[in-house]
Amino acid sequence: MTDPHTLAPLMDKVYAAAQPGIVFSPPVESSGYTIITATEVWSGGGFGMGSGQSLDGREAGGGAGGGGGSRSRPVAAITIGPEGVKVEPIVDVTQIALAGIAAWGAILVTLFRIAKKAR
């Protein structure tokens, strides 16, 4: 059985990831402007267990496991200045390019399968 005290540091990390400071950066002020970045945060986790059976009078099987992860990326810059408040998106060109490559790959695979069936 797992000692509940070993889970405390993990729960502290999960709680820390849910704080507002993770999503919005501390304001940076310069030359009459204040800039705050907004971040998108994902996290997830899972846990699994196994079971066993008796084979010829012997116990067999078992197991347990778990895992998790998180990811974050900046999505907008909030600028506060003499002209007012502006929210400008931060575009991740690499992610857009990878999505485009994946989409074209799926299109090519589909066209190849259609052509193969037509033969």
N, C-alpha and C positions, 0 to 999 in steps of 0.2 A: 504494500500500500504506500502511496506517495505521502511524504511528510508535508503537511499544509504550510509549514514555514518555508519550504523551498519554492512554493508558488508565489509568495509575497513579492519578491523582486520582479517576477514576470508581470504580475498584476500592476505593479507600480509603473512599469514601462508601457503597458496598455493604457493606463490612465493618463500618463504623460502625453501619449500620442493624440489624445482627445481634447487637449487644451486649445483655446483660441489662438495662442501664440504660435501654434503649428500652422494654422491656416493663414493668418495675417502676420506679416513681419513687423518688428518695431518700426515706428516712423523714423525716416531719415530727413532731416531738415537742412536746406542749403539755399542761399540766395532768395529767400522768400517763398520757396517751394517745399512742400512736404510730400514724400513718396512712400507709399506702402505697397508691398507686393502681396498678392493673394495666391495661395497655393492649393492645388487639388491634392487630397490625401486619400489613398486607398489602403485598406488593411484587411486581412482575413486569416483564418486559421481553421484547423480541423484536428480531429482526434479519431483514432480507430482502435478497435480491439479485435482479437481473434478468438478462436475457440479450438477445442480439441475433441478427440474421441479415444475410446479404448480399443487398442489393437492387440488381440491375443493376450489380454490381461495386463497390458502395459498402457500407461497414459501417453498420449502423443498430442502435439500441437501446442497452441498458445500464441502469445504475442500481443503487443500493444504499440502504438506509436502516435505521434502528433507532430504538428508543424504549423508554421505560419509565416507571414511576411507582410511587408508594407512597402508602399511606393509613394513618392510625392513628386510633383513638378509644378513650377510656377505657371499660372494661367493668366494673370493680369497684373498690371501696374496701375495703382491709383495715385494720381497726381493732384495735389491741392495747391493752388496758386492764386495769383491776383485775378486770373480769368475765370476762376471757379474750380469745380471738380471734374476731372477727366478720368475715365476708366479705359485703358488701352489693353487689348488682348496681347498676350505673349504667344506667338506662333512657334510651334516646334516643327521646323522644316524636316528634320530627320524622321519624325513620326509620320508626317504626311507622305514623305517619299516611300517609307516602308509600307504604308497602307496601300499606296498606288502600285507598288511592285507586287504585293500580295493579291490585289484585285486583278491585275493583268495576268498573273500566274493562274488564278482561278478561271479566268476567261479562256486562256489558252488550253487548260486541261479540259474544260467543257467542250470547246470546239474540237479538240482532238478526239474526245469520246464520241461526239456526234458524227464526225467524219468516219470513225472506225465502224460505227453501227450502220452507216449508209453503204458500206462496201458489200 
